[in-house]
Amino acid sequence: MIDIAARLKLLRQKLKRKQSDMATLLDISCSLYSKLETARVPLSDKLAERIQLRFALPENWLLNGEGELPDPLRIIDENIKISYLINTGEVETVLKLAQNPEYRALAKETAEALQVPFARALAIIIDGKLKQG
């Protein structure tokens, strides 16, 4: 089993990035990133969480080496904010909307036109409907 430092290096290599790129993506100094990757400093819980969120990593992969590194890897834009959180009462509404044949047909067309996954297109359509009221 490889350690955290080795997993950071593996992550960087899979992303085809330099250490300086990773430091920029994580908003830390290049020196700190280098020290993390060579195990000269321990990874803080806060930075571990930032790395997991930034690259959509499984929670236990980075810290414990459990699970698989996602393929393909993604870099999540930290500037994207969730405008609202869905509450329990809205779950039933979302499920009903997701089964609506009209919305599903529109999502299929949208997914093909925008070349995005069907689920993403459906989520966008449902989000729009919920915002309309």
C-alpha positions in Angstrom: 0.0 0.0 0.0 1.4 3.4 -0.9 1.4 6.4 1.5 -0.3 9.7 1.2 2.7 11.4 -0.4 2.9 8.8 -3.1 -0.9 9.1 -3.7 -0.4 12.9 -4.1 2.3 12.3 -6.7 0.2 9.7 -8.5 -2.7 12.1 -8.6 -0.5 14.8 -10.0 1.0 12.5 -12.6 -2.4 11.2 -13.7 -3.5 14.9 -14.1 -0.3 15.5 -16.1 0.5 18.6 -14.0 3.6 20.0 -12.4 4.0 20.5 -8.7 3.5 24.3 -9.3 0.2 23.6 -11.1 -1.0 21.5 -8.2 0.0 24.2 -5.7 -1.9 26.8 -7.7 -5.0 24.6 -7.9 -4.9 24.1 -4.1 -4.0 27.7 -3.3 -0.9 26.7 -1.4 2.8 27.5 -2.0 4.8 25.3 -4.3 7.2 24.7 -1.5 4.4 23.3 0.7 3.1 21.1 -2.1 6.6 19.7 -2.7 7.0 18.9 1.0 3.7 17.2 1.0 4.6 15.1 -2.0 7.9 14.1 -0.4 6.4 13.4 3.0 8.5 16.1 4.7 5.3 17.6 6.2 2.0 15.9 7.2 -1.2 16.6 5.3 -3.6 18.6 7.4 -7.2 17.5 7.6 -8.3 20.8 6.1 -6.0 20.4 3.1 -6.9 16.8 2.7 -10.6 17.8 2.5 -9.7 20.6 0.0 -7.8 18.1 -2.2 -10.7 15.6 -2.1 -13.2 18.2 -3.1 -11.1 19.9 -5.7 -10.4 16.6 -7.6 -13.7 14.7 -6.7 -11.7 12.0 -5.0 -13.3 9.2 -2.9 -12.9 10.1 0.8 -10.8 7.1 1.8 -8.5 7.0 -1.3 -6.3 9.9 -0.4 -6.0 9.3 3.3 -6.1 5.5 3.5 -5.5 4.2 0.0 -8.9 2.6 -0.1 -10.9 2.4 -3.3 -9.8 3.5 -6.8 -8.5 6.7 -8.2 -11.3 7.9 -10.5 -10.8 7.6 -14.2 -11.1 10.1 -15.8 -10.0 12.6 -13.1 -11.8 15.9 -12.8 -10.8 19.3 -11.5 -13.8 20.9 -9.8 -14.1 24.6 -10.1 -14.2 26.0 -6.6 -15.9 29.1 -7.8 -19.1 27.2 -8.4 -21.5 27.7 -5.5 -24.6 25.8 -4.7 -27.4 28.4 -4.8 -29.6 26.5 -2.4 -29.7 23.1 -0.8 -32.7 20.8 -1.4 -34.7 20.1 1.6 -36.4 16.9 2.5 -39.8 18.2 1.3 -38.4 18.8 -2.1 -37.1 15.3 -2.6 -40.4 13.8 -3.6 -40.9 16.7 -6.1 -37.5 16.1 -7.6 -38.2 12.4 -8.0 -41.5 13.1 -9.7 -40.0 15.6 -12.0 -37.2 13.1 -12.9 -39.8 10.6 -14.0 -41.8 13.1 -16.1 -41.6 11.9 -19.7 -41.6 15.4 -21.1 -38.6 16.4 -19.0 -36.8 13.2 -19.8 -37.3 13.8 -23.5 -36.1 17.3 -23.2 -33.1 16.1 -21.2 -32.2 13.6 -23.8 -32.3 16.3 -26.5 -30.3 18.7 -24.3 -27.7 16.0 -23.5 -27.2 15.2 -27.2 -27.0 18.9 -28.2 -24.6 19.9 -25.4 -22.8 16.6 -25.4 -23.2 16.2 -21.6 -24.4 13.2 -19.7 -28.2 12.6 -19.6 -28.3 12.9 -15.8 -26.6 16.3 -15.9 -29.1 17.6 -18.5 -32.0 16.2 -16.5 -30.6 17.8 -13.3 -30.4 21.2 -15.1 -34.0 20.9 -16.3 -35.2 19.9 -12.9 -33.2 22.7 -11.3 -34.8 25.2 -13.6 -38.3 23.9 -12.9 -37.7 24.1 -9.1 -36.5 27.7 -9.5 -39.7 28.6 -11.4 -41.7 27.4 -8.5 
